[in-house]
Structure formats: structure tokens, C-alpha cells
Amino acid sequence: MNCALCKANLTNGKVNHIVDLGERIIIVKNVPASVCKQCGEYFVDTDTALKLEAIVEEAKKNKAEVLIVRYNDMVA
């Protein structure tokens, strides 16, 4: 598979996914993704994207301004 932005090769890896909601920031660590070796852009599959969406919705209930969670802890 190739990067949609720069067309370089993608490799399997883990990334930190950052969601800036304005009033708070949510960081999800160690998210499985396809990562571009050239530009660093990353892409997650549909299943992972749905899990990230659920993690963010759950994290919104927390009133902290910055919240850091581990992907594996939240989907297990």
C-alpha cells in the first residue's frame, strides 16, 4: 500500500493519535497504523478508526484539559 499524500511505501507501526477538541486535548498512545516512511503521515483501518471514535467519546466524559490514554488499555 502507498501513502495517499506522497505515494511512498507504508509500513505497519504504532502512532500517538492526537485529538484537539478546543477545550481539551486527547492523546491516544500506541495506536496500530500504517505509517509512511517518507512523510510520516499515518493511516488507520476502519476497525481501528471506530475504536478510536469510541475512545474519544468515552474520554470526553473526563473533565481534564489534557487526557492521555493507551489504545490497548481502552480496547481490551
RASULJO-V770129 format. One record per run of one state. SS is the DSSP state (@ for helix, = for strand, . for the rest). FROM is the first residue (numbers start at 1). TO is the last residue. If there is no record, write none. Layout:
BEGIN
{{SS | FROM | TO} {SS | FROM | TO}}
END
This chain:
BEGIN
{{. | 1 | 1} {= | 2 | 2} {. | 3 | 8} {= | 9 | 20} {. | 21 | 24} {= | 25 | 36} {. | 37 | 41} {= | 42 | 43} {. | 44 | 45} {@ | 46 | 59} {. | 60 | 65} {= | 66 | 70} {@ | 71 | 75} {. | 76 | 76}}
END
